[in-house]
Amino acid sequence: MPDNEGLAHQRVVSVIQRKPPTARRAAFIIATFTLLVTLAGGVVAWLTERDDFPSLGAALWWSLQTVTTVGYGDLVPSSTGGRVIGAVVMLSGIGFLTVITAAVTAALIESARTRAGRVSDRDLSQQLDEISARLAAIESGASREPPQGPPGRP
């Protein structure tokens, strides 16, 4: 029988596989992950770095500054462990900003494609029929034998 961690992993995989991936879903998943990393980073920093973060509020404020890449510098971890936590929070924030930017760009591109490509299947079929007819006329004209004699003389 799988352990609880294995069951949780299976549930997450099942949910992801049930619904097709979209930019909106990816952004939601990354936003949720970033929020959890931000909260966890603040709590862990507060628990492990009491000298640098005397209160939970100060640690959460530092984590929020770090994940948003603002980083005023008023609160910083001084130990290696605290800096590792900071690095994880920073990478999470950078990943979040990257995914949001990509999602907005993808939505704008898809919208532009939709507006530009409003050709119905019937219109497209008619255009292909016209092209085929013109091509057939060109081919039939090219297959005729040229008149005998030098060019320019009847």
DSSP file (Angstrom, degrees, kcal/mol; ACC not computed):
  #  RESIDUE AA STRUCTURE BP1 BP2  ACC     N-H-->O    O-->H-N    N-H-->O    O-->H-N    TCO  KAPPA ALPHA  PHI   PSI    X-CA   Y-CA   Z-CA
    1    1 A M              0   0    0      0, 0.0     0, 0.0     0, 0.0     0, 0.0   0.000 360.0 360.0 360.0 127.5    0.0    0.0    0.0
    2    2 A P        -     0   0    0      0, 0.0     2,-0.0     0, 0.0     5,-0.0  -0.252 360.0-112.4 -66.3 153.0    1.5    3.4   -1.0
    3    3 A D     >  -     0   0    0      1,-0.1     4,-2.1     4,-0.0     5,-0.2  -0.201  34.7 -95.0 -76.0 175.2    2.4    5.9    1.7
    4    4 A N  H  > S+     0   0    0      1,-0.2     4,-2.5     2,-0.2     5,-0.2   0.860 125.3  53.9 -61.5 -37.3    0.5    9.3    2.0
    5    5 A E  H  > S+     0   0    0      1,-0.2     4,-2.3     2,-0.2    -1,-0.2   0.910 108.6  49.4 -64.8 -40.9    3.1   11.1    0.0
    6    6 A G  H  > S+     0   0    0      2,-0.2     4,-2.3     1,-0.2    -2,-0.2   0.888 111.1  49.8 -63.5 -40.1    2.7    8.6   -2.9
    7    7 A L  H  X S+     0   0    0     -4,-2.1     4,-2.3     2,-0.2    -2,-0.2   0.909 110.6  49.4 -65.4 -42.5   -1.1    9.0   -2.7
    8    8 A A  H  X S+     0   0    0     -4,-2.5     4,-2.3     2,-0.2    -2,-0.2   0.912 111.2  49.9 -62.9 -41.6   -0.8   12.8   -2.8
    9    9 A H  H  X S+     0   0    0     -4,-2.3     4,-2.5     1,-0.2    -2,-0.2   0.917 110.2  50.3 -62.2 -43.6    1.5   12.6   -5.8
   10   10 A Q  H  X S+     0   0    0     -4,-2.3     4,-2.5     1,-0.2    -1,-0.2   0.888 110.0  50.9 -62.4 -39.4   -0.9   10.3   -7.6
   11   11 A R  H  X S+     0   0    0     -4,-2.3     4,-2.5     2,-0.2    -2,-0.2   0.921 110.3  48.6 -64.4 -43.9   -3.8   12.7   -6.9
   12   12 A V  H  X S+     0   0    0     -4,-2.3     4,-2.3     2,-0.2    -2,-0.2   0.933 113.3  46.9 -62.1 -45.9   -1.8   15.7   -8.3
   13   13 A V  H  X S+     0   0    0     -4,-2.5     4,-2.4     1,-0.2    -1,-0.2   0.903 111.7  52.2 -62.2 -41.0   -0.9   13.7  -11.4
   14   14 A S  H  X S+     0   0    0     -4,-2.5     4,-1.8     2,-0.2    -2,-0.2   0.915 110.3  47.3 -61.9 -44.3   -4.5   12.6  -11.8
   15   15 A V  H  X S+     0   0    0     -4,-2.5     4,-1.3     1,-0.2    -1,-0.2   0.911 113.0  48.8 -64.2 -42.5   -5.8   16.1  -11.6
   16   16 A I  H  < S+     0   0    0     -4,-2.3    -2,-0.2     1,-0.2    -1,-0.2   0.894 114.0  45.8 -65.5 -39.8   -3.2   17.4  -14.1
   17   17 A Q  H  < S+     0   0    0     -4,-2.4    -1,-0.2     1,-0.2    -2,-0.2   0.786 104.9  62.7 -74.6 -26.9   -4.0   14.6  -16.5
   18   18 A R  H  < S+     0   0    0     -4,-1.8    -1,-0.2    -5,-0.2    -2,-0.2   0.885 106.4  43.8 -66.3 -40.1   -7.8   15.0  -16.2
   19   19 A K  S  < S-     0   0    0     -4,-1.3    -1,-0.1    -5,-0.1     3,-0.1  -0.884  93.8-112.7-109.7 137.1   -7.8   18.5  -17.6
   20   20 A P        -     0   0    0      0, 0.0     2,-0.2     0, 0.0     5,-0.1  -0.385  40.9-102.2 -65.9 144.1   -5.8   19.6  -20.7
   21   21 A P        +     0   0    0      0, 0.0     2,-0.3     0, 0.0     3,-0.0  -0.444  47.2 172.7 -69.2 136.0   -3.0   22.0  -19.9
   22   22 A T     >  -     0   0    0     -2,-0.2     4,-2.6     1,-0.1     5,-0.2  -0.892  46.6-107.9-133.8 166.2   -3.7   25.6  -20.7
   23   23 A A  H  > S+     0   0    0     -2,-0.3     4,-2.4     1,-0.2     5,-0.2   0.888 120.5  52.2 -62.5 -38.1   -1.8   28.9  -20.1
   24   24 A R  H  > S+     0   0    0      2,-0.2     4,-2.2     1,-0.2    -1,-0.2   0.922 110.8  46.2 -65.3 -44.3   -4.4   29.9  -17.5
   25   25 A R  H  > S+     0   0    0      2,-0.2     4,-2.7     1,-0.2     5,-0.2   0.912 112.4  50.9 -65.2 -41.6   -4.1   26.6  -15.6
   26   26 A A  H  X S+     0   0    0     -4,-2.6     4,-2.7     1,-0.2     5,-0.2   0.919 110.5  49.3 -61.2 -43.1   -0.3   26.8  -15.7
   27   27 A A  H  X S+     0   0    0     -4,-2.4     4,-2.7     2,-0.2    -1,-0.2   0.900 111.5  49.5 -63.0 -40.7   -0.5   30.3  -14.4
   28   28 A F  H  X S+     0   0    0     -4,-2.2     4,-2.6     2,-0.2    -2,-0.2   0.924 112.2  47.4 -64.2 -44.5   -2.8   29.2  -11.6
   29   29 A I  H  X S+     0   0    0     -4,-2.7     4,-2.5     1,-0.2    -2,-0.2   0.926 115.0  45.4 -63.6 -44.4   -0.6   26.3  -10.6
   30   30 A I  H  X S+     0   0    0     -4,-2.7     4,-2.8     2,-0.2    -2,-0.2   0.896 112.5  51.5 -66.8 -39.3    2.5   28.4  -10.6
   31   31 A A  H  X S+     0   0    0     -4,-2.7     4,-2.5    -5,-0.2    -2,-0.2   0.919 111.8  46.8 -63.5 -42.7    0.7   31.2   -8.7
   32   32 A T  H  X S+     0   0    0     -4,-2.6     4,-2.5     2,-0.2    -2,-0.2   0.933 113.5  48.3 -63.8 -45.6   -0.4   28.7   -6.1
   33   33 A F  H  X S+     0   0    0     -4,-2.5     4,-2.7     1,-0.2    -2,-0.2   0.915 111.9  49.9 -59.8 -43.6    3.1   27.2   -5.8
   34   34 A T  H  X S+     0   0    0     -4,-2.8     4,-2.6     2,-0.2    -1,-0.2   0.903 110.1  50.3 -63.8 -41.5    4.6   30.7   -5.5
   35   35 A L  H  X S+     0   0    0     -4,-2.5     4,-2.6     2,-0.2     5,-0.2   0.928 112.4  46.9 -61.7 -44.9    2.2   31.6   -2.8
   36   36 A L  H  X S+     0   0    0     -4,-2.5     4,-3.0     1,-0.2     5,-0.3   0.910 113.2  48.2 -64.1 -42.1    3.0   28.4   -0.9
   37   37 A V  H  X S+     0   0    0     -4,-2.7     4,-2.9     2,-0.2    -1,-0.2   0.896 111.5  51.3 -65.1 -39.0    6.8   28.9   -1.3
   38   38 A T  H  X S+     0   0    0     -4,-2.6     4,-2.1    -5,-0.2    -2,-0.2   0.944 114.8  41.4 -62.9 -48.3    6.4   32.6   -0.2
   39   39 A L  H  X S+     0   0    0     -4,-2.6     4,-2.4     2,-0.2    -2,-0.2   0.938 118.1  46.1 -65.3 -46.6    4.5   31.6    3.0
   40   40 A A  H  X S+     0   0    0     -4,-3.0     4,-3.1    -5,-0.2     5,-0.3   0.905 111.1  53.3 -63.6 -40.6    6.7   28.6    3.7
   41   41 A G  H  X S+     0   0    0     -4,-2.9     4,-2.4    -5,-0.3    -1,-0.2   0.907 110.7  46.9 -60.8 -42.3    9.9   30.7    3.1
   42   42 A G  H  X S+     0   0    0     -4,-2.1     4,-2.2    -5,-0.2    -2,-0.2   0.920 114.9  45.4 -65.0 -44.0    8.7   33.3    5.6
   43   43 A V  H  X S+     0   0    0     -4,-2.4     4,-2.6     2,-0.2    -2,-0.2   0.938 115.6  45.7 -66.6 -46.5    7.8   30.8    8.2
   44   44 A V  H  X S+     0   0    0     -4,-3.1     4,-2.4     1,-0.2     5,-0.3   0.904 112.7  51.3 -64.5 -40.6   11.0   28.7    7.8
   45   45 A A  H  X S+     0   0    0     -4,-2.4     4,-2.4    -5,-0.3     8,-0.2   0.919 111.7  47.6 -61.7 -41.8   13.1   31.9    7.8
   46   46 A W  H  < S+     0   0    0     -4,-2.2    -2,-0.2     1,-0.2    -1,-0.2   0.906 113.9  47.1 -65.0 -41.3   11.5   33.0   11.0
   47   47 A L  H  < S+     0   0    0     -4,-2.6     3,-0.3     1,-0.2    -2,-0.2   0.846 124.2  30.9 -69.9 -33.3   11.9   29.6   12.6
   48   48 A T  H  < S+     0   0    0     -4,-2.4    -2,-0.2     1,-0.2    -1,-0.2   0.668 122.3  45.0-100.6 -18.6   15.6   29.3   11.7
   49   49 A E     X  +     0   0    0     -4,-2.4     4,-2.9    -5,-0.3     3,-0.4  -0.432  58.2 152.0-125.2  56.9   16.8   32.9   11.6
   50   50 A R  T  4 S+     0   0    0     -3,-0.3    -1,-0.1     1,-0.2    -2,-0.1   0.795  74.1  56.9 -61.3 -28.5   15.4   34.5   14.8
   51   51 A D  T  4 S+     0   0    0      1,-0.2    -1,-0.2    -3,-0.2    -2,-0.1   0.909 116.4  34.1 -68.7 -40.3   18.3   37.0   14.9
   52   52 A D  T  4 S+     0   0    0     -3,-0.4    -2,-0.2     1,-0.3    -1,-0.2   0.802 129.7  34.7 -84.2 -30.3   17.5   38.3   11.4
   53   53 A F     <  +     0   0    0     -4,-2.9    -1,-0.3    -8,-0.2    -4,-0.1  -0.779  64.4 175.5-127.0  85.9   13.7   37.9   11.6
   54   54 A P        +     0   0    0      0, 0.0     2,-0.3     0, 0.0    -1,-0.1   0.708  69.0  35.5 -68.2 -20.0   12.5   38.6   15.2
   55   55 A S  S  > S-     0   0    0      1,-0.1     4,-2.0     0, 0.0     5,-0.2  -0.936  77.9-122.6-132.7 157.1    8.8   38.3   14.3
   56   56 A L  H  > S+     0   0    0     -2,-0.3     4,-2.7     1,-0.2     5,-0.2   0.883 114.2  56.5 -62.4 -38.0    6.8   36.2   11.9
   57   57 A G  H  > S+     0   0    0      1,-0.2     4,-2.4     2,-0.2    -1,-0.2   0.907 106.5  48.7 -60.1 -42.8    5.5   39.4   10.3
   58   58 A A  H  > S+     0   0    0      2,-0.2     4,-2.4     1,-0.2    -1,-0.2   0.902 112.3  48.8 -65.1 -40.3    9.0   40.6    9.5
   59   59 A A  H  X S+     0   0    0     -4,-2.0     4,-2.4     2,-0.2    -2,-0.2   0.908 112.4  47.4 -67.0 -41.5    9.9   37.2    8.0
   60   60 A L  H  X S+     0   0    0     -4,-2.7     4,-2.5     2,-0.2    -2,-0.2   0.885 111.1  52.2 -66.2 -37.5    6.8   37.1    5.9
   61   61 A W  H  X S+     0   0    0     -4,-2.4     4,-2.5    -5,-0.2    -2,-0.2   0.925 110.4  48.2 -63.3 -43.7    7.5   40.7    4.8
   62   62 A W  H  X S+     0   0    0     -4,-2.4     4,-2.4     2,-0.2    -2,-0.2   0.921 111.5  50.2 -60.5 -44.1   11.0   39.7    3.8
   63   63 A S  H  X S+     0   0    0     -4,-2.4     4,-2.7     1,-0.2    -2,-0.2   0.897 111.0  48.7 -63.2 -40.8    9.7   36.7    1.9
   64   64 A L  H  X S+     0   0    0     -4,-2.5     4,-1.7     2,-0.2     6,-0.3   0.915 112.0  48.8 -65.4 -43.3    7.1   38.9    0.0
   65   65 A Q  H  <>S+     0   0    0     -4,-2.5     5,-1.9     1,-0.2     6,-1.2   0.898 114.2  47.5 -60.3 -40.1    9.8   41.4   -0.9
   66   66 A T  H ><5S+     0   0    0     -4,-2.4     3,-1.4     1,-0.2    -2,-0.2   0.927 110.4  48.8 -70.7 -46.0   12.1   38.6   -2.1
   67   67 A V  H 3<5S+     0   0    0     -4,-2.7    -1,-0.2     1,-0.3    -2,-0.2   0.815 112.3  49.2 -67.6 -29.0    9.5   36.7   -4.2
   68   68 A T  T 3<5S-     0   0    0     -4,-1.7    -1,-0.3    -5,-0.2    -2,-0.2   0.419 111.0-124.1 -87.8   2.7    8.4   40.0   -5.9
   69   69 A T  T < 5S+     0   0    0     -3,-1.4    -3,-0.2    -4,-0.1    -2,-0.1   0.675  81.4 115.4  62.0  22.1   12.1   40.7   -6.6
   70   70 A V      < +     0   0    0     -5,-1.9    -4,-0.2    -6,-0.3    -5,-0.1   0.947  40.5 172.4 -79.7 -56.0   11.8   44.1   -4.8
   71   71 A G        -     0   0    0     -6,-1.2    -9,-0.1    -9,-0.2    -5,-0.1   0.936  17.1-167.3  47.4  77.5   14.2   43.3   -2.0
   72   72 A Y        -     0   0    0      1,-0.1    -1,-0.1   -10,-0.0   -10,-0.0   0.758  31.9-128.1 -64.7 -24.6   14.6   46.6   -0.1
   73   73 A G  S    S+     0   0    0      2,-0.3     3,-0.1   -11,-0.1    -1,-0.1   0.450  79.5 114.3  89.7  -0.1   17.5   45.2    1.9
   74   74 A D  S    S+     0   0    0      1,-0.2     2,-0.4   -12,-0.0   -12,-0.1   0.806  83.3  33.4 -73.5 -28.0   16.1   46.2    5.2
   75   75 A L  S    S+     0   0    0    -13,-0.1    -2,-0.3   -14,-0.1    -1,-0.2  -0.991  74.4 157.6-128.4 124.1   15.8   42.5    6.2
   76   76 A V        -     0   0    0     -2,-0.4     2,-0.2   -24,-0.1     7,-0.1  -0.999  39.8-115.8-144.0 143.8   18.3   39.9    4.9
   77   77 A P        -     0   0    0      0, 0.0   -28,-0.0     0, 0.0    -2,-0.0  -0.549  19.6-166.1 -76.6 145.7   19.3   36.5    6.2
   78   78 A S        +     0   0    0     -2,-0.2     2,-0.2   -29,-0.0   -29,-0.0   0.649  61.2  76.3-106.6 -18.3   22.9   36.3    7.3
   79   79 A S  S  > S-     0   0    0      1,-0.1     4,-2.0   -30,-0.0     5,-0.1  -0.494  85.3-115.6 -91.9 164.6   23.4   32.5    7.5
   80   80 A T  H  > S+     0   0    0      2,-0.2     4,-2.1     1,-0.2     5,-0.2   0.908 115.9  52.6 -63.0 -43.1   23.9   30.1    4.6
   81   81 A G  H  > S+     0   0    0      1,-0.2     4,-2.2     2,-0.2    -1,-0.2   0.911 109.3  49.0 -59.8 -43.6   20.6   28.3    5.4
   82   82 A G  H  > S+     0   0    0      1,-0.2     4,-2.2     2,-0.2    -1,-0.2   0.876 110.5  50.7 -63.9 -37.8   18.7   31.6    5.3
   83   83 A R  H  X S+     0   0    0     -4,-2.0     4,-2.3     2,-0.2    -1,-0.2   0.845 107.5  53.4 -70.2 -32.9   20.3   32.5    2.1
   84   84 A V  H  X S+     0   0    0     -4,-2.1     4,-2.3     2,-0.2    -2,-0.2   0.923 108.9  49.4 -65.0 -43.9   19.3   29.2    0.6
   85   85 A I  H  X S+     0   0    0     -4,-2.2     4,-2.4     1,-0.2    -2,-0.2   0.930 111.0  50.9 -58.7 -44.3   15.7   29.8    1.6
   86   86 A G  H  X S+     0   0    0     -4,-2.2     4,-2.7     1,-0.2    -2,-0.2   0.887 107.7  52.3 -60.1 -40.5   16.0   33.2    0.0
   87   87 A A  H  X S+     0   0    0     -4,-2.3     4,-2.7     2,-0.2     5,-0.2   0.913 109.5  49.0 -64.1 -42.2   17.3   31.7   -3.2
   88   88 A V  H  X S+     0   0    0     -4,-2.3     4,-2.1     2,-0.2    -2,-0.2   0.923 113.0  47.5 -62.8 -43.6   14.4   29.3   -3.4
   89   89 A V  H  X S+     0   0    0     -4,-2.4     4,-2.2     2,-0.2    -2,-0.2   0.910 112.4  49.7 -64.6 -41.8   12.0   32.2   -2.8
   90   90 A M  H  X S+     0   0    0     -4,-2.7     4,-2.6     2,-0.2     5,-0.2   0.935 111.0  48.1 -62.6 -46.7   13.7   34.3   -5.5
   91   91 A L  H  X S+     0   0    0     -4,-2.7     4,-2.5     1,-0.2    -1,-0.2   0.873 110.0  53.2 -63.5 -36.3   13.6   31.5   -8.1
   92   92 A S  H  X S+     0   0    0     -4,-2.1     4,-2.3    -5,-0.2    -1,-0.2   0.926 110.5  47.1 -63.0 -44.2   10.0   30.9   -7.4
   93   93 A G  H  X S+     0   0    0     -4,-2.2     4,-2.4     2,-0.2    -2,-0.2   0.902 112.3  49.0 -64.6 -41.7    9.2   34.6   -7.9
   94   94 A I  H  X S+     0   0    0     -4,-2.6     4,-2.2     2,-0.2    -1,-0.2   0.913 111.8  49.7 -64.9 -41.7   11.2   34.7  -11.1
   95   95 A G  H  X S+     0   0    0     -4,-2.5     4,-2.5    -5,-0.2    -2,-0.2   0.902 110.2  51.1 -61.9 -41.2    9.4   31.6  -12.4
   96   96 A F  H  X S+     0   0    0     -4,-2.3     4,-2.5     1,-0.2     5,-0.2   0.936 110.7  47.3 -62.2 -47.7    6.1   33.1  -11.5
   97   97 A L  H  X S+     0   0    0     -4,-2.4     4,-2.3     1,-0.2    -1,-0.2   0.881 112.0  51.7 -62.1 -37.6    6.8   36.3  -13.4
   98   98 A T  H  X S+     0   0    0     -4,-2.2     4,-2.5     2,-0.2    -2,-0.2   0.926 111.1  46.1 -65.0 -45.5    8.1   34.3  -16.4
   99   99 A V  H  X S+     0   0    0     -4,-2.5     4,-2.7     2,-0.2    -2,-0.2   0.906 112.3  50.4 -66.4 -41.4    4.9   32.1  -16.6
  100  100 A I  H  X S+     0   0    0     -4,-2.5     4,-2.4     2,-0.2     5,-0.2   0.930 111.9  48.2 -62.4 -44.2    2.6   35.1  -16.2
  101  101 A T  H  X S+     0   0    0     -4,-2.3     4,-2.4    -5,-0.2    -2,-0.2   0.922 113.4  47.6 -61.3 -44.1    4.4   37.0  -19.0
  102  102 A A  H  X S+     0   0    0     -4,-2.5     4,-2.8     2,-0.2    -2,-0.2   0.891 111.0  51.3 -64.5 -39.8    4.3   33.9  -21.2
  103  103 A A  H  X S+     0   0    0     -4,-2.7     4,-2.3     2,-0.2    -2,-0.2   0.919 111.6  46.3 -65.1 -43.6    0.6   33.3  -20.5
  104  104 A V  H  X S+     0   0    0     -4,-2.4     4,-2.3     2,-0.2    -2,-0.2   0.925 114.0  48.8 -64.5 -43.6   -0.3   36.9  -21.4
  105  105 A T  H  X S+     0   0    0     -4,-2.4     4,-2.5    -5,-0.2    -2,-0.2   0.925 111.3  49.4 -61.8 -45.4    1.8   36.7  -24.6
  106  106 A A  H  X S+     0   0    0     -4,-2.8     4,-2.6     1,-0.2    -1,-0.2   0.901 110.9  50.2 -61.6 -41.3    0.2   33.4  -25.6
  107  107 A A  H  X S+     0   0    0     -4,-2.3     4,-2.2     2,-0.2    -1,-0.2   0.907 111.7  47.7 -64.4 -41.2   -3.3   34.9  -25.0
  108  108 A L  H  X S+     0   0    0     -4,-2.3     4,-2.2     2,-0.2    -2,-0.2   0.911 113.2  47.7 -66.3 -41.7   -2.5   38.0  -27.1
  109  109 A I  H  X S+     0   0    0     -4,-2.5     4,-2.5     2,-0.2    -2,-0.2   0.919 112.3  49.1 -65.4 -43.6   -1.0   35.9  -29.9
  110  110 A E  H  X S+     0   0    0     -4,-2.6     4,-2.3     1,-0.2    -1,-0.2   0.890 110.7  51.1 -63.9 -39.1   -3.9   33.5  -30.0
  111  111 A S  H  X S+     0   0    0     -4,-2.2     4,-2.3    -5,-0.2    -1,-0.2   0.912 110.9  48.1 -63.6 -42.6   -6.3   36.4  -30.0
  112  112 A A  H  X S+     0   0    0     -4,-2.2     4,-2.5     2,-0.2    -2,-0.2   0.899 111.3  50.7 -65.5 -40.1   -4.5   38.0  -33.0
  113  113 A R  H  X S+     0   0    0     -4,-2.5     4,-2.4     2,-0.2    -2,-0.2   0.908 110.0  50.3 -62.8 -41.4   -4.5   34.6  -34.8
  114  114 A T  H  < S+     0   0    0     -4,-2.3    -2,-0.2     1,-0.2    -1,-0.2   0.923 113.0  45.4 -63.5 -44.5   -8.2   34.2  -34.3
  115  115 A R  H >< S+     0   0    0     -4,-2.3     3,-0.7     1,-0.2    -2,-0.2   0.897 117.5  44.2 -66.0 -39.6   -8.9   37.7  -35.6
  116  116 A A  H 3< S+     0   0    0     -4,-2.5    -2,-0.2     1,-0.2    -1,-0.2   0.809 112.3  52.0 -76.2 -29.6   -6.6   37.3  -38.6
  117  117 A G  T 3<  +     0   0    0     -4,-2.4     2,-1.6    -5,-0.2    -1,-0.2  -0.141  62.1 134.4-104.2  40.1   -7.8   33.8  -39.5
  118  118 A R    <   +     0   0    0     -3,-0.7     2,-0.5    -2,-0.0    -1,-0.1  -0.275  30.0 132.3 -84.6  53.0  -11.5   34.2  -39.7
  119  119 A V        -     0   0    0     -2,-1.6    -2,-0.0     4,-0.0    -3,-0.0  -0.914  51.8-134.8-104.3 125.1  -11.8   32.3  -43.0
  120  120 A S     >  -     0   0    0     -2,-0.5     4,-2.4     1,-0.1     5,-0.2  -0.295  21.0-112.4 -74.9 164.0  -14.6   29.7  -43.0
  121  121 A D  H  > S+     0   0    0      1,-0.2     4,-2.5     2,-0.2     5,-0.2   0.869 119.0  53.7 -62.6 -36.8  -14.0   26.2  -44.3
  122  122 A R  H  > S+     0   0    0      2,-0.2     4,-2.3     1,-0.2    -1,-0.2   0.922 109.5  46.9 -65.6 -44.0  -16.5   27.0  -47.2
  123  123 A D  H  > S+     0   0    0      1,-0.2     4,-2.3     2,-0.2    -2,-0.2   0.911 113.2  49.4 -62.5 -41.9  -14.5   30.2  -48.2
  124  124 A L  H  X S+     0   0    0     -4,-2.4     4,-2.2     1,-0.2    -2,-0.2   0.898 109.9  51.0 -64.5 -40.4  -11.3   28.2  -48.0
  125  125 A S  H  X S+     0   0    0     -4,-2.5     4,-2.2     2,-0.2    -2,-0.2   0.902 110.1  49.9 -63.5 -41.4  -12.7   25.5  -50.2
  126  126 A Q  H  X S+     0   0    0     -4,-2.3     4,-2.4     2,-0.2    -2,-0.2   0.913 110.0  50.6 -63.2 -42.9  -13.9   28.0  -52.8
  127  127 A Q  H  X S+     0   0    0     -4,-2.3     4,-2.3     1,-0.2    -2,-0.2   0.901 110.5  49.1 -62.9 -40.9  -10.5   29.6  -52.8
  128  128 A L  H  X S+     0   0    0     -4,-2.2     4,-2.5     2,-0.2    -1,-0.2   0.888 109.9  51.8 -66.4 -38.2   -8.8   26.2  -53.3
  129  129 A D  H  X S+     0   0    0     -4,-2.2     4,-2.4     2,-0.2    -2,-0.2   0.919 110.5  48.7 -62.5 -43.4  -11.3   25.4  -56.2
  130  130 A E  H  X S+     0   0    0     -4,-2.4     4,-2.4     1,-0.2    -2,-0.2   0.914 111.9  48.7 -63.1 -42.8  -10.4   28.7  -57.9
  131  131 A I  H  X S+     0   0    0     -4,-2.3     4,-2.5     1,-0.2    -2,-0.2   0.908 111.0  50.6 -64.2 -41.3   -6.7   28.1  -57.5
  132  132 A S  H  X S+     0   0    0     -4,-2.5     4,-2.4     2,-0.2    -2,-0.2   0.907 110.6  49.2 -62.6 -42.1   -7.1   24.5  -58.9
  133  133 A A  H  X S+     0   0    0     -4,-2.4     4,-2.1     2,-0.2    -2,-0.2   0.916 112.4  47.4 -64.8 -42.8   -9.0   25.8  -61.9
  134  134 A R  H  X S+     0   0    0     -4,-2.4     4,-2.3     2,-0.2    -2,-0.2   0.899 112.0  50.2 -65.3 -40.2   -6.4   28.5  -62.7
  135  135 A L  H  X S+     0   0    0     -4,-2.5     4,-2.7     2,-0.2    -2,-0.2   0.901 109.4  51.2 -64.1 -41.1   -3.6   26.0  -62.3
  136  136 A A  H  X S+     0   0    0     -4,-2.4     4,-2.4     2,-0.2    -2,-0.2   0.902 110.1  49.7 -62.6 -40.4   -5.4   23.6  -64.7
  137  137 A A  H  X S+     0   0    0     -4,-2.1     4,-2.0     2,-0.2    -2,-0.2   0.901 111.6  48.6 -65.2 -40.4   -5.8   26.5  -67.2
  138  138 A I  H  X S+     0   0    0     -4,-2.3     4,-1.9     2,-0.2    -2,-0.2   0.929 112.6  48.1 -64.6 -44.6   -2.1   27.3  -66.9
  139  139 A E  H  X S+     0   0    0     -4,-2.7     4,-1.5     1,-0.2    -2,-0.2   0.889 110.9  50.1 -64.6 -39.9   -1.1   23.7  -67.4
  140  140 A S  H  X S+     0   0    0     -4,-2.4     4,-0.6     1,-0.2    -1,-0.2   0.878 111.8  48.8 -68.1 -36.0   -3.3   23.2  -70.4
  141  141 A G  H  < S+     0   0    0     -4,-2.0     3,-0.4     1,-0.2    -1,-0.2   0.844 111.8  49.3 -69.6 -33.8   -1.9   26.3  -72.0
  142  142 A A  H  < S+     0   0    0     -4,-1.9    -1,-0.2     1,-0.2    -2,-0.2   0.742 104.4  59.2 -77.6 -23.5    1.7   25.2  -71.3
  143  143 A S  H  < S+     0   0    0     -4,-1.5    -1,-0.2    -5,-0.2    -2,-0.2   0.657  81.2 101.4 -83.6 -13.8    1.1   21.7  -72.8
  144  144 A R  S  < S-     0   0    0     -4,-0.6    -3,-0.0    -3,-0.4     0, 0.0  -0.414  82.9-109.5 -66.5 146.0    0.1   23.0  -76.2
  145  145 A E        -     0   0    0      1,-0.1    -1,-0.1    -2,-0.1     3,-0.1  -0.564  33.1-114.9 -76.8 139.0    2.9   22.7  -78.8
  146  146 A P        -     0   0    0      0, 0.0    -1,-0.1     0, 0.0    -4,-0.0  -0.381  41.0 -91.5 -69.0 153.3    4.4   26.0  -79.8
  147  147 A P        -     0   0    0      0, 0.0     2,-0.1     0, 0.0     0, 0.0  -0.292  45.3-107.3 -63.4 150.3    3.9   27.0  -83.5
  148  148 A Q  S    S+     0   0    0      6,-0.1    -3,-0.0    -3,-0.1     0, 0.0  -0.446  77.7  49.4 -77.5 151.6    6.6   26.0  -85.9
  149  149 A G  S    S-     0   0    0     -2,-0.1     3,-0.1     3,-0.0     4,-0.0  -0.340  97.2 -41.1 108.1 169.7    9.0   28.6  -87.3
  150  150 A P  S >  S-     0   0    0      0, 0.0     3,-1.5     0, 0.0    -2,-0.0  -0.332  72.6 -92.1 -68.7 151.2   11.2   31.3  -85.9
  151  151 A P  T 3  S+     0   0    0      0, 0.0    -3,-0.0     0, 0.0    -2,-0.0  -0.307 109.8  27.9 -62.9 145.1    9.7   33.4  -83.1
  152  152 A G  T 3  S+     0   0    0      1,-0.2    -3,-0.0    -3,-0.1     0, 0.0   0.348 101.5  96.6  87.4  -6.9    7.9   36.5  -84.2
  153  153 A R    <         0   0    0     -3,-1.5    -1,-0.2     1,-0.1     0, 0.0  -0.916 360.0 360.0-115.8 143.3    6.9   35.2  -87.6
  154  154 A P              0   0    0      0, 0.0    -6,-0.1     0, 0.0    -1,-0.1   0.482 360.0 360.0 -75.3 360.0    3.6   33.7  -88.6
